[in-house]
């Protein structure tokens, strides 16, 4: 086929638009980098075969997820914290990411069909049936709705690409308490944008369905935040946890205490227990502010 220069330019332009509109992205678009400190993903996972998802809901990007299509769970979700009273939006149907399972023109997360879920859904991501028979585990959000304020932001957290199998006692106990603590701390003492990354580690144990390994079971939950514009007059017990702090806890029924620590301590811990590389870093340049602000986006 012969294509003239004008037509070729038009075709390339259309292809560029199509790529930019993709929700599962090889390289994050600028509109999705807003959820990352200095527009930069955590470093040290580049060699892993994970998918970057810019989570779109009702026409807007809401947060970013790194997704493990083999274990059918997110590795982490990265989001900006919104001041919130902690209320939950419980009337939202669970959703999935269409572009993980098939070529799709839609970059929107979509509600699961009420019946006859296509088989190719299960190849690359979790489905509702994976959680239906589990007694020990429930769907634990990495980007929790209580860390969001607007109804659309809350609703967007109800996608199975944002949840992992979480032991119920750990979910409603120590981890929920930790989420409350971070919400109150950032509500009260973070004056500017707060960037949060919450993830998990796995050890090879899985939830099985029909004798097939379906969901990787997290061993640890971990989380870190970065807020460079904070209240310098806050009590020292809180001020000492800025501009960045972190925590991890074991995903188990008993003894799942959440331990707070510096981000650097968390990074060293994760280097020992999971597949991150020796260069692993949650926040660009350790969340150290440059030139008094975070207005520029770092382009690696």
Backbone as CSV, one residue per row, in Angstrom:
resi,resn,N_x,N_y,N_z,CA_x,CA_y,CA_z,C_x,C_y,C_z
1,UNK,0.856,-1.197,0.000,0.000,0.000,0.000,0.884,1.235,0.000
2,UNK,0.563,2.198,-0.829,1.300,3.453,-0.901,0.532,4.514,-0.134
3,UNK,1.226,5.193,0.766,0.594,6.235,1.581,1.330,7.530,1.335
4,UNK,0.648,8.569,0.936,1.293,9.856,0.702,1.702,10.477,2.023
5,UNK,2.590,11.489,1.937,3.129,12.076,3.162,2.045,12.643,4.057
6,UNK,1.062,13.340,3.445,-0.006,13.931,4.247,-0.815,12.876,4.963
7,UNK,-1.161,11.803,4.238,-1.927,10.716,4.854,-1.115,10.018,5.923
8,UNK,0.212,9.872,5.637,1.061,9.203,6.635,1.087,10.002,7.936
9,UNK,1.210,11.334,7.807,1.228,12.163,9.011,-0.083,12.038,9.777
10,UNK,-1.201,11.999,9.019,-2.502,11.837,9.670,-2.596,10.501,10.392
11,UNK,-2.127,9.427,9.728,-2.170,8.104,10.322,-1.326,8.053,11.581
12,UNK,-0.114,8.612,11.512,0.751,8.618,12.695,0.124,9.409,13.825
13,UNK,-0.556,10.504,13.458,-1.216,11.297,14.492,-2.314,10.524,15.180
14,UNK,-3.099,9.771,14.388,-4.167,8.965,14.967,-3.604,7.872,15.856
15,UNK,-2.504,7.255,15.430,-1.872,6.220,16.257,-1.362,6.807,17.562
16,UNK,-0.800,8.002,17.503,-0.307,8.641,18.716,-1.433,8.899,19.694
17,UNK,-2.580,9.350,19.170,-3.734,9.578,20.034,-4.182,8.276,20.671
18,UNK,-4.220,7.210,19.875,-4.669,5.909,20.392,-3.754,5.429,21.501
19,UNK,-2.427,5.599,21.311,-1.488,5.166,22.345,-1.652,6.005,23.605
20,UNK,-1.818,7.319,23.426,-1.941,8.196,24.585,-3.189,7.886,25.386
21,UNK,-4.213,7.340,24.718,-5.468,7.079,25.412,-5.462,5.752,26.164
22,UNK,-4.434,4.937,25.963,-4.404,3.622,26.589,-4.272,3.745,28.094
23,UNK,-5.069,2.957,28.801,-5.002,2.991,30.248,-3.866,2.133,30.776
24,UNK,-3.643,0.969,30.148,-2.479,0.159,30.476,-1.333,0.718,29.652
25,UNK,-0.371,1.343,30.328,0.621,2.141,29.618,2.035,1.599,29.841
26,UNK,2.784,1.545,28.742,4.194,1.172,28.849,4.973,2.287,29.532
27,UNK,4.622,3.518,29.166,5.242,4.696,29.762,4.130,5.632,30.182
28,UNK,4.098,6.004,31.436,2.978,6.785,31.951,2.870,8.141,31.263
29,UNK,1.643,8.522,30.961,1.380,9.823,30.363,1.472,10.907,31.430
30,UNK,1.677,12.164,31.019,1.806,13.254,31.994,0.611,13.371,32.931
31,UNK,-0.601,13.128,32.447,-1.769,13.268,33.304,-1.795,12.224,34.412
32,UNK,-1.080,11.108,34.215,-1.037,10.061,35.230,0.124,10.238,36.203
33,UNK,1.139,11.005,35.786,2.291,11.237,36.655,1.963,12.155,37.824
34,UNK,0.795,12.806,37.766,0.428,13.721,38.847,0.287,13.017,40.187
35,UNK,0.128,11.694,40.180,-0.065,10.940,41.417,1.255,10.470,42.026
36,UNK,2.369,10.856,41.403,3.696,10.408,41.823,4.546,11.608,42.204
37,UNK,5.265,11.499,43.297,6.161,12.585,43.692,7.200,12.809,42.590
38,UNK,7.303,14.064,42.133,8.171,14.446,41.028,7.879,13.640,39.762
39,UNK,6.648,13.130,39.653,6.249,12.404,38.459,7.010,11.115,38.224
40,UNK,7.566,10.533,39.291,8.478,9.401,39.137,7.984,8.163,39.872
41,UNK,7.934,7.043,39.160,7.561,5.766,39.771,8.648,5.292,40.743
42,UNK,8.281,4.475,41.729,9.302,3.837,42.555,10.335,3.133,41.674
43,UNK,11.602,3.271,42.054,12.702,2.722,41.262,13.111,1.349,41.798
44,UNK,13.507,0.458,40.891,14.031,-0.832,41.314,13.156,-2.005,40.954
45,UNK,12.082,-1.746,40.148,11.199,-2.816,39.689,11.126,-2.872,38.166
46,UNK,12.036,-2.162,37.517,11.961,-2.022,36.063,12.125,-3.351,35.322
47,UNK,12.843,-4.280,35.914,13.116,-5.547,35.218,11.989,-6.565,35.385
48,UNK,10.992,-6.248,36.186,9.901,-7.181,36.425,8.814,-7.028,35.358
49,UNK,8.149,-8.126,34.996,7.148,-8.081,33.904,5.781,-7.614,34.374
50,UNK,5.732,-6.429,34.962,4.479,-5.920,35.502,3.864,-4.891,34.547
51,UNK,2.554,-4.654,34.717,1.825,-3.706,33.887,1.544,-2.419,34.669
52,UNK,1.781,-1.301,34.020,1.450,-0.007,34.616,0.022,0.355,34.211
53,UNK,-0.811,0.604,35.195,-2.205,0.971,34.926,-2.450,2.384,35.433
54,UNK,-2.912,3.241,34.542,-3.424,4.538,34.968,-4.922,4.338,35.167
55,UNK,-5.360,4.374,36.407,-6.725,3.987,36.746,-7.696,5.133,36.420
56,UNK,-8.448,4.954,35.339,-9.417,5.962,34.909,-10.815,5.594,35.393
57,UNK,-11.547,6.631,35.840,-12.939,6.448,36.236,-13.700,7.713,35.884
58,UNK,-14.828,7.558,35.191,-15.664,8.681,34.759,-14.849,9.760,34.048
59,UNK,-13.982,9.295,33.137,-13.261,10.213,32.265,-12.040,10.869,32.853
60,UNK,-11.674,10.532,34.086,-10.535,11.183,34.731,-9.570,10.150,35.290
61,UNK,-8.253,10.427,35.227,-7.300,9.553,35.900,-7.433,9.738,37.408
62,UNK,-7.327,8.635,38.157,-7.544,8.704,39.609,-6.329,8.288,40.425
63,UNK,-5.582,7.288,39.957,-4.360,6.860,40.628,-3.621,5.905,39.701
64,UNK,-2.457,5.432,40.135,-1.616,4.557,39.322,-1.397,3.242,40.051
65,UNK,-1.421,2.136,39.317,-1.178,0.817,39.900,-0.138,0.072,39.067
66,UNK,0.781,-0.593,39.748,1.674,-1.544,39.096,1.086,-2.925,39.353
67,UNK,0.774,-3.653,38.269,-0.032,-4.866,38.395,0.737,-6.100,37.943
68,UNK,0.611,-7.152,38.745,1.235,-8.446,38.480,0.187,-9.357,37.833
69,UNK,0.267,-9.540,36.509,-0.732,-10.335,35.805,-0.556,-11.831,36.055
70,UNK,0.593,-12.247,36.591,0.797,-13.649,36.923,0.113,-14.042,38.211
71,UNK,0.252,-13.193,39.233,-0.388,-13.436,40.526,-1.768,-12.809,40.620
72,UNK,-2.158,-12.035,39.594,-3.476,-11.392,39.537,-3.729,-10.464,40.722
73,UNK,-2.699,-9.761,41.147,-2.818,-8.770,42.226,-1.932,-7.568,41.900
74,UNK,-2.242,-6.402,42.480,-1.342,-5.264,42.334,-0.083,-5.439,43.164
75,UNK,1.029,-4.921,42.647,2.275,-4.848,43.415,2.211,-3.642,44.341
76,UNK,1.721,-2.533,43.795,1.453,-1.348,44.609,0.466,-0.459,43.876
77,UNK,-0.186,0.414,44.632,-0.966,1.518,44.076,-0.371,2.816,44.603
78,UNK,-0.250,3.806,43.723,0.297,5.115,44.078,-0.789,6.157,43.863
79,UNK,-1.018,6.990,44.871,-2.124,7.943,44.792,-1.789,9.203,45.578
80,UNK,-2.545,10.243,45.315,-2.443,11.443,46.138,-3.543,11.397,47.187
81,UNK,-3.164,11.650,48.418,-4.105,11.654,49.532,-4.999,12.879,49.430
82,UNK,-6.284,12.694,49.709,-7.241,13.807,49.750,-7.796,13.914,51.167
83,UNK,-7.857,15.110,51.703,-8.394,15.291,53.054,-9.809,14.732,53.125
84,UNK,-10.053,13.932,54.148,-11.279,13.145,54.183,-11.726,12.941,55.613
85,UNK,-13.047,12.718,55.773,-13.576,12.374,57.091,-13.523,10.872,57.340
86,UNK,-13.014,10.129,56.363,-12.849,8.692,56.545,-14.040,7.857,56.164
87,UNK,-15.093,8.474,55.648,-16.278,7.703,55.289,-15.989,6.805,54.101
88,UNK,-16.740,5.696,54.022,-16.574,4.737,52.945,-17.745,4.838,51.964
89,UNK,-17.448,4.556,50.703,-18.497,4.550,49.680,-18.797,3.085,49.386
90,UNK,-19.848,2.558,49.996,-20.077,1.117,49.990,-21.052,0.660,48.905
91,UNK,-21.596,1.579,48.133,-22.604,1.200,47.144,-22.039,1.119,45.724
92,UNK,-20.724,0.899,45.610,-20.071,0.878,44.304,-19.868,-0.568,43.857
93,UNK,-20.273,-0.914,42.635,-20.006,-2.274,42.144,-18.527,-2.459,41.861
94,UNK,-18.046,-3.674,42.055,-16.637,-3.956,41.789,-16.378,-3.905,40.284
95,UNK,-15.193,-3.415,39.929,-14.842,-3.195,38.529,-13.565,-3.927,38.153
96,UNK,-13.256,-3.917,36.855,-12.068,-4.557,36.333,-11.430,-3.633,35.297
97,UNK,-10.227,-3.996,34.839,-9.500,-3.208,33.850,-9.594,-3.900,32.482
98,UNK,-10.368,-3.380,31.534,-10.591,-4.091,30.273,-9.331,-4.328,29.459
99,UNK,-8.378,-3.414,29.528,-7.217,-3.539,28.657,-6.201,-4.577,29.129
100,UNK,-6.352,-5.091,30.320,-5.481,-6.182,30.752,-5.863,-7.487,30.066
101,UNK,-7.135,-7.638,29.718,-7.639,-8.907,29.218,-7.796,-8.963,27.708
102,UNK,-7.944,-7.829,27.061,-8.153,-7.821,25.615,-7.887,-6.422,25.093
103,UNK,-7.648,-6.346,23.808,-7.527,-5.032,23.193,-8.859,-4.302,23.362
104,UNK,-8.788,-3.082,23.880,-10.018,-2.353,24.168,-9.833,-0.884,23.846
105,UNK,-10.869,-0.284,23.307,-10.827,1.147,23.040,-11.057,1.958,24.310
106,UNK,-11.567,1.316,25.342,-11.910,2.044,26.561,-10.731,2.079,27.524
107,UNK,-10.484,3.245,28.085,-9.476,3.335,29.136,-10.139,3.442,30.511
108,UNK,-11.437,3.188,30.550,-12.203,3.271,31.790,-12.279,1.909,32.470
109,UNK,-12.099,1.873,33.797,-12.453,0.663,34.521,-13.945,0.415,34.322
110,UNK,-14.328,-0.845,34.282,-15.708,-1.188,33.966,-16.278,-2.163,34.981
111,UNK,-17.574,-2.098,35.153,-18.265,-3.001,36.080,-18.261,-4.419,35.520
112,UNK,-18.060,-5.396,36.424,-18.119,-6.785,36.001,-19.511,-7.122,35.478
113,UNK,-19.585,-7.948,34.431,-20.896,-8.418,33.976,-21.570,-9.212,35.090
114,UNK,-22.880,-9.186,35.147,-23.614,-9.893,36.194,-23.504,-11.406,36.038
115,UNK,-23.227,-11.869,34.822,-23.065,-13.304,34.590,-22.252,-13.513,33.321
116,UNK,-21.794,-14.736,33.145,-21.046,-15.113,31.944,-19.828,-14.217,31.720
117,UNK,-18.973,-14.167,32.733,-17.734,-13.407,32.600,-16.861,-14.081,31.544
118,UNK,-16.418,-13.369,30.506,-15.572,-13.982,29.480,-14.317,-14.605,30.076
119,UNK,-13.931,-15.743,29.550,-12.798,-16.484,30.104,-11.510,-15.672,30.049
120,UNK,-11.352,-14.851,28.999,-10.089,-14.117,28.895,-9.924,-13.084,30.000
121,UNK,-10.997,-12.735,30.726,-10.853,-11.869,31.884,-9.899,-12.497,32.890
122,UNK,-10.005,-13.799,33.060,-9.269,-14.488,34.107,-7.797,-14.692,33.779
123,UNK,-7.430,-14.538,32.524,-6.049,-14.808,32.139,-5.070,-13.825,32.774
124,UNK,-5.465,-12.580,32.876,-4.515,-11.544,33.288,-4.901,-10.812,34.562
125,UNK,-6.096,-11.067,35.118,-6.494,-10.325,36.309,-7.487,-11.122,37.139
126,UNK,-7.685,-10.646,38.358,-8.621,-11.300,39.269,-10.056,-11.059,38.830
127,UNK,-10.922,-12.001,39.193,-12.357,-11.851,38.977,-13.055,-12.075,40.320
128,UNK,-14.329,-11.738,40.388,-15.054,-11.807,41.660,-15.080,-13.215,42.239
129,UNK,-15.160,-14.239,41.378,-15.213,-15.619,41.864,-13.955,-16.020,42.621
130,UNK,-12.839,-15.353,42.360,-11.601,-15.693,43.061,-11.708,-15.440,44.557
131,UNK,-12.549,-14.493,44.941,-12.712,-14.148,46.351,-13.968,-14.752,46.978
132,UNK,-14.854,-15.309,46.169,-16.185,-15.664,46.658,-16.187,-16.779,47.699
133,UNK,-15.278,-17.736,47.599,-15.289,-18.881,48.524,-14.249,-18.764,49.629
134,UNK,-13.572,-17.630,49.707,-12.522,-17.474,50.713,-13.121,-17.062,52.054
135,UNK,-12.748,-17.794,53.093,-13.192,-17.474,54.448,-12.153,-16.621,55.169
136,UNK,-10.893,-16.935,54.944,-9.798,-16.251,55.642,-9.536,-14.868,55.089
137,UNK,-9.651,-14.713,53.775,-9.223,-13.476,53.122,-10.410,-12.682,52.589
138,UNK,-10.236,-11.361,52.580,-11.198,-10.482,51.938,-10.451,-9.498,51.053
139,UNK,-11.194,-8.705,50.302,-10.579,-7.792,49.350,-10.044,-6.558,50.065
140,UNK,-8.744,-6.464,50.150,-8.093,-5.348,50.822,-7.606,-4.315,49.822
141,UNK,-8.073,-3.073,49.948,-7.691,-2.009,49.016,-6.303,-1.470,49.362
142,UNK,-5.468,-1.289,48.339,-4.177,-0.636,48.562,-4.343,0.881,48.581
143,UNK,-5.147,1.403,47.660,-5.581,2.800,47.737,-6.949,2.768,48.412
144,UNK,-7.016,3.036,49.716,-8.294,2.891,50.423,-9.221,4.063,50.164
145,UNK,-10.512,3.771,50.097,-11.458,4.856,49.817,-11.458,5.909,50.910
146,UNK,-11.079,5.545,52.125,-11.089,6.556,53.187,-9.954,7.569,53.039
147,UNK,-9.015,7.334,52.143,-7.963,8.314,51.856,-8.321,9.199,50.668
148,UNK,-9.571,9.093,50.220,-10.071,9.932,49.139,-11.294,10.699,49.645
149,UNK,-11.648,11.786,48.951,-12.751,12.625,49.419,-13.913,12.684,48.436
150,UNK,-13.636,13.007,47.173,-14.708,13.150,46.174,-15.328,11.790,45.878
151,UNK,-16.632,11.749,45.619,-17.291,10.470,45.335,-16.629,9.682,44.212
152,UNK,-16.209,10.369,43.139,-15.571,9.667,42.030,-14.244,9.053,42.410
153,UNK,-13.454,9.776,43.226,-12.169,9.235,43.683,-12.387,8.028,44.587
154,UNK,-13.383,8.114,45.462,-13.688,6.969,46.321,-14.134,5.766,45.497
155,UNK,-15.037,6.018,44.542,-15.572,4.924,43.736,-14.478,4.228,42.940
156,UNK,-13.475,4.991,42.492,-12.434,4.411,41.642,-11.573,3.392,42.378
157,UNK,-11.610,3.392,43.701,-10.794,2.429,44.458,-11.409,1.037,44.462
158,UNK,-12.657,0.919,43.965,-13.355,-0.363,43.961,-13.143,-1.104,42.637
159,UNK,-11.886,-1.288,42.308,-11.516,-2.111,41.167,-10.635,-3.237,41.675
160,UNK,-10.806,-4.433,41.128,-10.019,-5.568,41.603,-8.543,-5.427,41.261
161,UNK,-8.198,-4.460,40.409,-6.775,-4.194,40.168,-6.171,-3.344,41.282
162,UNK,-6.963,-2.975,42.279,-6.485,-2.219,43.440,-6.582,-3.027,44.728
163,UNK,-6.972,-4.301,44.653,-7.155,-5.073,45.883,-6.343,-6.361,45.850
164,UNK,-6.029,-6.845,47.054,-5.290,-8.090,47.243,-5.983,-8.906,48.331
165,UNK,-5.706,-10.212,48.411,-6.261,-11.002,49.512,-5.651,-10.570,50.848
166,UNK,-6.481,-10.069,51.723,-6.024,-9.590,53.020,-6.744,-10.357,54.121
167,UNK,-5.977,-10.863,55.073,-6.577,-11.565,56.201,-7.553,-10.620,56.886
168,UNK,-8.780,-11.101,57.130,-9.831,-10.234,57.633,-9.436,-9.554,58.936
169,UNK,-8.866,-10.307,59.868,-8.503,-9.733,61.172,-7.443,-8.640,61.027
170,UNK,-6.534,-8.808,60.073,-5.505,-7.790,59.839,-6.113,-6.571,59.158
171,UNK,-7.062,-6.826,58.253,-7.702,-5.742,57.507,-8.516,-4.830,58.425
172,UNK,-9.346,-5.420,59.268,-10.220,-4.604,60.118,-9.544,-4.201,61.417
173,UNK,-8.357,-4.744,61.672,-7.637,-4.457,62.900,-6.437,-3.551,62.682
174,UNK,-5.208,-4.100,62.742,-3.998,-3.268,62.688,-3.869,-2.408,61.431
175,UNK,-4.214,-2.976,60.256,-4.023,-2.177,59.039,-5.043,-1.053,58.943
176,UNK,-6.268,-1.324,59.340,-7.281,-0.270,59.336,-6.897,0.845,60.309
177,UNK,-6.384,0.458,61.454,-5.927,1.459,62.429,-4.808,2.306,61.831
178,UNK,-3.900,1.668,61.095,-2.811,2.413,60.453,-3.360,3.393,59.412
179,UNK,-4.321,2.953,58.605,-4.916,3.849,57.611,-5.579,5.046,58.280
180,UNK,-6.251,4.805,59.416,-6.852,5.909,60.180,-5.770,6.874,60.662
181,UNK,-4.671,6.326,61.187,-3.583,7.153,61.715,-2.999,8.049,60.634
182,UNK,-2.750,7.481,59.460,-2.183,8.264,58.364,-3.183,9.315,57.886
183,UNK,-4.459,8.951,57.826,-5.465,9.931,57.405,-5.495,11.121,58.364
184,UNK,-5.508,10.853,59.655,-5.538,11.961,60.626,-4.259,12.792,60.563
185,UNK,-3.123,12.133,60.428,-1.845,12.858,60.390,-1.764,13.764,59.176
186,UNK,-2.119,13.231,58.006,-2.040,14.045,56.802,-3.137,15.098,56.771
187,UNK,-4.325,14.773,57.291,-5.382,15.783,57.409,-4.911,16.978,58.220
188,UNK,-4.253,16.699,59.336,-3.940,17.743,60.313,-2.653,18.499,60.029
189,UNK,-1.656,17.827,59.431,-0.327,18.434,59.389,0.285,18.562,57.997
190,UNK,-0.296,17.936,56.990,0.212,18.105,55.631,-0.500,19.291,54.998
191,UNK,0.258,20.287,54.579,-0.329,21.509,54.040,-0.448,21.471,52.512
192,UNK,0.367,20.684,51.857,0.345,20.607,50.403,-0.063,19.222,49.931
193,UNK,0.494,18.815,48.802,0.175,17.500,48.245,0.869,16.399,49.042
194,UNK,0.149,15.316,49.266,0.711,14.141,49.928,0.651,12.974,48.959
195,UNK,1.808,12.397,48.679,1.916,11.274,47.759,2.080,9.994,48.563
196,UNK,1.273,8.992,48.244,1.279,7.738,48.994,1.518,6.578,48.030
197,UNK,2.354,5.636,48.445,2.549,4.385,47.708,2.310,3.254,48.693
198,UNK,1.376,2.359,48.380,1.058,1.224,49.244,1.148,-0.057,48.430
199,UNK,1.896,-1.029,48.959,2.111,-2.258,48.210,2.184,-3.482,49.101
200,UNK,2.561,-4.600,48.484,2.622,-5.875,49.190,3.847,-6.655,48.744
201,UNK,4.207,-7.650,49.566,5.179,-8.658,49.163,4.475,-10.011,49.168
202,UNK,4.992,-10.959,48.389,4.406,-12.298,48.340,5.495,-13.343,48.557
203,UNK,5.063,-14.558,48.915,6.030,-15.629,49.169,5.721,-16.896,48.383
204,UNK,4.796,-16.833,47.446,4.481,-17.996,46.627,3.199,-18.712,47.003
205,UNK,2.615,-18.398,48.167,1.335,-19.005,48.539,0.212,-18.351,47.723
206,UNK,-0.789,-19.147,47.393,-1.848,-18.639,46.525,-3.226,-19.088,46.983
207,UNK,-4.225,-18.347,46.537,-5.619,-18.806,46.599,-5.890,-19.562,45.302
208,UNK,-6.401,-20.775,45.446,-6.668,-21.613,44.280,-8.172,-21.713,44.027
209,UNK,-8.520,-21.826,42.770,-9.911,-22.056,42.372,-9.913,-23.048,41.223
210,UNK,-10.714,-24.099,41.379,-10.737,-25.178,40.376,-9.340,-25.750,40.155
211,UNK,-8.593,-25.884,41.271,-7.246,-26.468,41.247,-6.248,-25.657,40.416
212,UNK,-6.524,-24.364,40.287,-5.622,-23.476,39.551,-5.209,-22.340,40.484
213,UNK,-3.916,-22.025,40.503,-3.441,-20.892,41.294,-4.021,-19.606,40.718
214,UNK,-4.740,-18.882,41.551,-5.412,-17.685,41.062,-4.849,-16.384,41.638
215,UNK,-4.700,-16.300,42.948,-4.298,-15.033,43.566,-3.080,-15.236,44.457
216,UNK,-2.059,-14.433,44.238,-0.936,-14.429,45.164,-1.371,-13.875,46.508
217,UNK,-0.964,-14.534,47.579,-1.327,-14.087,48.931,-0.204,-13.224,49.490
218,UNK,-0.477,-11.983,49.824,0.568,-11.121,50.376,1.081,-11.621,51.725
219,UNK,2.390,-11.501,51.904,3.006,-11.776,53.205,3.022,-10.504,54.043
220,UNK,3.480,-9.422,53.433,3.526,-8.124,54.112,2.742,-7.085,53.310
221,UNK,2.114,-6.181,54.028,1.618,-4.929,53.470,2.622,-3.842,53.856
222,UNK,2.869,-2.904,52.955,3.755,-1.782,53.267,3.187,-0.496,52.661
223,UNK,3.562,0.611,53.232,3.059,1.892,52.747,4.033,2.997,53.111
224,UNK,4.101,4.022,52.266,4.956,5.178,52.535,4.289,6.426,51.975
225,UNK,4.500,7.566,52.640,3.963,8.827,52.130,5.065,9.870,52.071
226,UNK,4.818,10.885,51.236,5.751,11.992,51.047,4.952,13.278,50.999
227,UNK,5.220,14.204,51.926,4.567,15.517,51.961,5.611,16.551,52.337
228,UNK,6.073,17.336,51.372,7.161,18.265,51.653,6.674,19.586,52.235
229,UNK,5.384,19.878,52.086,4.817,21.114,52.632,3.958,20.751,53.834
230,UNK,4.560,20.825,55.038,3.868,20.381,56.243,3.984,21.437,57.339
231,UNK,3.226,21.252,58.391,3.161,22.199,59.502,4.404,22.076,60.372
232,UNK,5.284,23.081,60.271,6.521,23.059,61.077,6.256,23.296,62.554
233,UNK,5.035,23.682,62.904,4.690,23.903,64.313,3.940,22.721,64.923
234,UNK,3.843,21.636,64.192,3.172,20.444,64.707,3.955,19.880,65.888
235,UNK,3.295,19.137,66.776,4.028,18.485,67.869,5.167,17.637,67.321
236,UNK,6.275,17.574,68.068,7.448,16.869,67.556,7.130,15.427,67.191
237,UNK,6.250,14.776,67.953,5.925,13.377,67.685,5.350,13.194,66.281
238,UNK,4.699,14.233,65.762,4.161,14.184,64.406,5.122,14.838,63.406
239,UNK,5.720,15.958,63.806,6.637,16.674,62.913,7.822,15.799,62.505
240,UNK,8.232,14.904,63.403,9.378,14.037,63.114,9.057,13.003,62.035
241,UNK,7.787,12.871,61.688,7.373,11.899,60.669,7.136,12.573,59.316
242,UNK,7.716,13.763,59.142,7.669,14.481,57.873,9.087,14.846,57.462
243,UNK,9.330,14.994,56.159,8.366,14.991,55.054,7.917,13.593,54.606
244,UNK,8.568,12.550,55.078,8.211,11.205,54.619,8.319,10.217,55.768
245,UNK,7.464,9.210,55.727,7.510,8.135,56.712,6.868,6.909,56.089
246,UNK,7.014,5.766,56.767,6.577,4.508,56.161,6.180,3.513,57.248
247,UNK,5.690,2.361,56.808,5.270,1.316,57.749,5.136,0.001,57.001
248,UNK,5.189,-1.100,57.748,4.824,-2.401,57.185,4.193,-3.260,58.272
249,UNK,3.433,-4.267,57.850,2.794,-5.186,58.782,2.585,-6.528,58.114
250,UNK,2.605,-7.597,58.905,2.440,-8.945,58.357,0.965,-9.273,58.218
251,UNK,0.617,-9.841,57.078,-0.757,-10.161,56.725,-1.150,-11.494,57.371
252,UNK,-1.468,-11.452,58.667,-1.820,-12.673,59.375,-2.879,-12.390,60.431
253,UNK,-3.498,-13.456,60.909,-4.635,-13.325,61.814,-4.216,-12.790,63.167
254,UNK,-3.100,-13.276,63.685,-2.601,-12.844,64.986,-1.177,-12.322,64.830
255,UNK,-0.853,-11.306,65.569,0.502,-10.772,65.530,0.794,-9.881,64.348
256,UNK,-0.238,-9.449,63.635,-0.025,-8.609,62.465,0.160,-7.145,62.811
257,UNK,1.004,-6.851,63.753,1.229,-5.473,64.190,1.872,-4.653,63.077
258,UNK,1.435,-3.409,62.937,2.007,-2.507,61.939,3.098,-1.677,62.606
259,UNK,4.271,-1.697,62.014,5.426,-0.988,62.564,5.768,0.201,61.678
260,UNK,5.822,1.389,62.270,6.219,2.582,61.522,7.737,2.720,61.546
261,UNK,8.267,3.336,60.477,9.718,3.472,60.320,10.002,4.522,59.266
262,UNK,11.272,4.854,59.075,11.626,5.767,57.998,11.458,5.061,56.659
263,UNK,11.355,5.852,55.603,11.223,5.263,54.271,12.480,4.467,53.924
264,UNK,13.641,4.963,54.331,14.881,4.245,54.044,14.921,2.893,54.761
265,UNK,14.402,2.826,55.973,14.332,1.543,56.680,13.390,0.582,55.968
266,UNK,12.269,1.103,55.470,11.354,0.259,54.710,12.035,-0.265,53.446
267,UNK,12.747,0.589,52.748,13.422,0.167,51.522,14.430,-0.953,51.792
268,UNK,15.190,-0.817,52.869,16.157,-1.869,53.209,15.444,-3.166,53.564
269,UNK,14.318,-3.061,54.253,13.534,-4.248,54.594,13.041,-4.944,53.321
270,UNK,12.487,-4.180,52.382,11.937,-4.775,51.166,13.033,-5.395,50.300
271,UNK,14.224,-4.841,50.326,15.328,-5.440,49.574,15.655,-6.841,50.079
272,UNK,15.352,-7.097,51.340,15.660,-8.398,51.931,14.553,-9.425,51.716
273,UNK,13.300,-8.963,51.584,12.182,-9.914,51.593,11.470,-10.056,50.253
274,UNK,11.832,-9.256,49.258,11.126,-9.366,47.975,12.084,-9.096,46.831
275,UNK,11.548,-8.999,45.609,12.368,-9.013,44.401,12.818,-7.636,43.935
276,UNK,12.716,-6.607,44.754,13.192,-5.299,44.313,14.713,-5.342,44.183
277,UNK,15.250,-4.496,43.311,16.697,-4.464,43.098,17.377,-3.648,44.189
278,UNK,18.698,-3.685,44.177,19.460,-2.939,45.175,19.305,-1.445,45.065
279,UNK,18.804,-0.975,43.935,18.595,0.469,43.749,17.194,0.909,44.150
280,UNK,16.426,0.023,44.773,15.023,0.325,45.072,14.881,1.615,45.867
281,UNK,13.959,2.465,45.413,13.681,3.740,46.078,12.219,4.086,45.839
282,UNK,11.475,4.319,46.919,10.048,4.595,46.793,9.799,5.958,46.163
283,UNK,10.476,6.993,46.695,10.254,8.357,46.219,11.526,8.925,45.582
284,UNK,11.329,9.665,44.516,12.461,10.289,43.842,13.301,11.095,44.841
285,UNK,14.599,10.805,44.844,15.564,11.524,45.691,15.124,11.553,47.152
286,UNK,14.483,10.458,47.588,14.089,10.288,48.997,13.160,11.378,49.511
287,UNK,12.319,11.939,48.626,11.344,12.964,49.038,12.039,14.180,49.645
288,UNK,13.184,14.538,49.081,13.892,15.739,49.517,13.471,16.887,48.608
289,UNK,12.878,17.944,49.172,12.408,19.047,48.324,13.563,19.793,47.691
290,UNK,13.348,20.243,46.459,14.355,21.006,45.734,13.790,22.356,45.364
291,UNK,14.560,23.394,45.576,14.157,24.761,45.218,12.832,25.152,45.844
292,UNK,12.564,24.568,47.016,11.405,25.007,47.794,10.074,24.507,47.315
293,UNK,10.045,23.532,46.417,8.720,23.083,45.973,8.768,21.839,45.145
294,UNK,7.595,21.448,44.670,7.453,20.232,43.884,6.675,20.535,42.597
295,UNK,6.961,21.706,42.025,6.192,22.121,40.864,6.674,21.459,39.584
296,UNK,7.965,21.124,39.512,8.492,20.534,38.301,8.360,19.021,38.331
297,UNK,8.117,18.469,37.173,8.043,17.017,37.055,9.380,16.499,36.595
298,UNK,9.940,15.543,37.348,11.200,14.934,36.963,10.971,13.999,35.787
299,UNK,11.753,14.127,34.758,11.636,13.266,33.581,12.886,12.406,33.496
300,UNK,12.790,11.132,33.922,13.967,10.276,33.934,14.438,9.936,32.528
